[in-house]
Amino acid sequence: MRFVLEKITELNGLYVHELRVRLSAEKQMLDLIARLIESVSDENLKSALKVHRTETENHITRLDSLLSRSTADGNPIKSKAASFFKDEVESAIMDTASNSVRDAALIGVARRMQQYEVTSYDEIGSWAKTLKLDADLEILNQILRDEESLAQKLMDVSRHFSVEATS
C-alpha cells in the first residue's frame, strides 16, 4: 500500500495519480473478470466477459504506455474501489443458491463495476483534454468506448435475467 506524502497541487498531478489508480484497478479487474467467468452459467454473459478480459489486458498496456510518457512515477496506486467490487463479487457468489439468481446478482455487480469504470475514464479524459494531451485523450477515449460497450451488453443481458430469475 502506498501512502501519499505530498498533496496533489495541480491538475497534471491529479491526472497522473488517477492513471496510476486506474492501472491498479484494471489489474485487479482481470482477477475479478476471471472469477466472474468461472462463476456465471449463462454462455452469452461468459462470452461478453471473455471479450472484456481481452480488452482489459489491452487497457493495462495502454495505461502503461500513458504512464511511461509522463515524467512521474508509473507504479500503480491500489484502487480501493476494485477491492470493494471484489468483496461484492464474492458476496454475490456466496449468497446465492441457484444459477439464474447467481447470474442475476453477478450481472448487477458487473454493471456497477462498469459504471465506475465508464465514469472514471470519462473524467480522466476530460482532464487530458483540459491539459491538451491529445494523444492521451485518444487512448482514453478508446478505453472509454470499450467500457461503454460492455456496460450496454451487460444491461441487455440483465433484462433477460431479471425475468428468468423470477421463475
PLY file of the C-alpha trace (Angstrom):
ply
format ascii 1.0
element vertex 167
property float x
property float y
property float z
element edge 166
property int vertex1
property int vertex2
end_header
0.00 0.00 0.00
1.27 3.46 -0.86
0.73 6.47 1.34
0.52 9.91 -0.24
3.11 12.05 1.50
2.60 15.12 -0.60
-0.69 16.76 -1.52
-1.60 16.98 -5.19
-1.49 20.64 -6.15
-2.15 20.69 -9.89
-4.39 19.00 -12.45
-1.50 17.23 -14.16
-0.52 15.65 -10.85
-4.10 14.55 -10.27
-4.27 13.19 -13.83
-1.15 11.03 -13.35
-2.33 9.94 -9.90
-5.66 8.76 -11.33
-3.95 6.96 -14.21
-1.96 5.04 -11.61
-5.15 4.19 -9.70
-6.82 3.07 -12.95
-3.82 0.85 -13.74
-4.23 -0.83 -10.37
-7.97 -1.15 -10.87
-7.58 -2.74 -14.31
-5.08 -5.26 -12.94
-7.45 -6.12 -10.10
-10.37 -6.28 -12.53
-8.57 -9.00 -14.52
-8.82 -11.26 -11.46
-12.45 -10.26 -10.93
-13.36 -10.96 -14.55
-11.76 -14.41 -14.28
-13.81 -15.06 -11.12
-16.99 -13.88 -12.87
-16.34 -16.11 -15.91
-15.84 -19.14 -13.68
-18.97 -18.36 -11.62
-21.65 -17.49 -14.20
-23.66 -20.12 -16.04
-25.03 -18.09 -18.96
-22.94 -18.55 -22.10
-23.80 -15.10 -23.52
-22.57 -13.49 -20.32
-19.42 -15.66 -20.28
-18.72 -14.65 -23.86
-19.10 -10.92 -23.12
-16.83 -11.27 -20.08
-14.17 -13.12 -22.09
-14.13 -10.32 -24.65
-13.84 -7.81 -21.83
-10.95 -9.75 -20.28
-9.00 -9.27 -23.54
-9.98 -5.58 -23.62
-8.83 -5.20 -20.01
-5.43 -6.65 -20.88
-5.22 -4.05 -23.67
-6.26 -1.31 -21.24
-3.37 -2.25 -18.95
-0.95 -1.99 -21.86
-2.40 1.37 -22.87
-2.27 2.77 -19.34
1.34 1.59 -19.00
2.18 3.46 -22.20
0.45 6.64 -20.97
2.34 6.49 -17.69
5.67 5.78 -19.37
5.26 9.03 -21.33
4.74 11.04 -18.18
7.68 12.14 -16.08
6.03 10.87 -12.92
6.21 7.55 -11.10
4.23 4.99 -13.09
3.75 2.44 -10.33
0.11 1.56 -9.64
-1.67 3.03 -6.61
-4.04 0.46 -5.13
-7.63 1.01 -6.18
-9.94 0.91 -3.19
-12.96 0.64 -5.48
-11.66 -2.53 -7.13
-11.18 -4.07 -3.68
-14.77 -3.18 -2.86
-16.02 -4.83 -6.07
-14.03 -7.97 -5.24
-15.94 -8.23 -1.97
-19.21 -7.65 -3.83
-18.47 -10.46 -6.30
-17.60 -12.89 -3.52
-20.74 -11.97 -1.56
-22.93 -12.46 -4.63
-21.43 -15.90 -5.18
-21.74 -16.97 -1.55
-25.23 -15.55 -1.00
-26.98 -17.23 -3.94
-28.10 -20.83 -4.40
-29.38 -21.13 -7.98
-27.52 -20.41 -11.20
-30.06 -17.94 -12.55
-30.17 -15.93 -9.31
-26.35 -16.03 -9.05
-26.06 -14.82 -12.63
-28.54 -12.01 -11.94
-26.58 -10.98 -8.82
-23.24 -11.08 -10.64
-24.61 -9.10 -13.56
-25.67 -6.45 -11.06
-22.17 -6.27 -9.60
-20.60 -6.26 -13.06
-22.88 -3.41 -14.15
-21.90 -1.35 -11.10
-18.23 -2.05 -11.88
-18.75 -0.88 -15.46
-20.46 2.33 -14.40
-17.50 3.06 -12.13
-15.08 2.42 -15.00
-17.08 4.47 -17.51
-17.26 7.41 -15.12
-13.55 7.15 -14.27
-12.38 7.15 -17.89
-14.79 9.92 -18.83
-13.41 12.11 -16.04
-9.75 11.33 -16.74
-10.40 12.00 -20.44
-11.81 15.43 -19.61
-8.65 16.19 -17.66
-6.48 15.05 -20.61
-8.48 17.38 -22.85
-8.04 20.31 -20.45
-4.30 19.56 -20.27
-4.17 19.41 -24.09
-2.85 15.84 -24.02
-4.47 14.93 -27.33
-2.64 11.61 -27.83
-3.60 10.55 -24.30
-7.18 11.62 -24.90
-7.39 9.41 -27.98
-6.23 6.37 -25.98
-8.54 7.17 -23.07
-11.50 7.58 -25.43
-10.83 4.13 -26.90
-10.81 2.63 -23.42
-14.00 4.55 -22.62
-15.71 3.16 -25.74
-14.73 -0.39 -24.70
-16.15 0.17 -21.22
-19.37 1.71 -22.57
-19.81 -1.21 -24.96
-19.63 -3.76 -22.16
-21.93 -1.64 -19.99
-24.54 -1.81 -22.78
-24.09 -5.57 -23.24
-24.49 -6.14 -19.51
-27.63 -4.02 -19.45
-29.10 -6.10 -22.28
-28.21 -9.38 -20.56
-29.53 -8.04 -17.25
-33.01 -7.56 -18.70
-33.07 -11.23 -19.66
-32.02 -12.40 -16.19
-34.38 -10.15 -14.29
-37.22 -12.13 -15.89
-35.57 -15.55 -15.70
-34.55 -15.24 -12.04
-38.20 -14.80 -11.00
-39.23 -18.22 -12.37
0 1
1 2
2 3
3 4
4 5
5 6
6 7
7 8
8 9
9 10
10 11
11 12
12 13
13 14
14 15
15 16
16 17
17 18
18 19
19 20
20 21
21 22
22 23
23 24
24 25
25 26
26 27
27 28
28 29
29 30
30 31
31 32
32 33
33 34
34 35
35 36
36 37
37 38
38 39
39 40
40 41
41 42
42 43
43 44
44 45
45 46
46 47
47 48
48 49
49 50
50 51
51 52
52 53
53 54
54 55
55 56
56 57
57 58
58 59
59 60
60 61
61 62
62 63
63 64
64 65
65 66
66 67
67 68
68 69
69 70
70 71
71 72
72 73
73 74
74 75
75 76
76 77
77 78
78 79
79 80
80 81
81 82
82 83
83 84
84 85
85 86
86 87
87 88
88 89
89 90
90 91
91 92
92 93
93 94
94 95
95 96
96 97
97 98
98 99
99 100
100 101
101 102
102 103
103 104
104 105
105 106
106 107
107 108
108 109
109 110
110 111
111 112
112 113
113 114
114 115
115 116
116 117
117 118
118 119
119 120
120 121
121 122
122 123
123 124
124 125
125 126
126 127
127 128
128 129
129 130
130 131
131 132
132 133
133 134
134 135
135 136
136 137
137 138
138 139
139 140
140 141
141 142
142 143
143 144
144 145
145 146
146 147
147 148
148 149
149 150
150 151
151 152
152 153
153 154
154 155
155 156
156 157
157 158
158 159
159 160
160 161
161 162
162 163
163 164
164 165
165 166
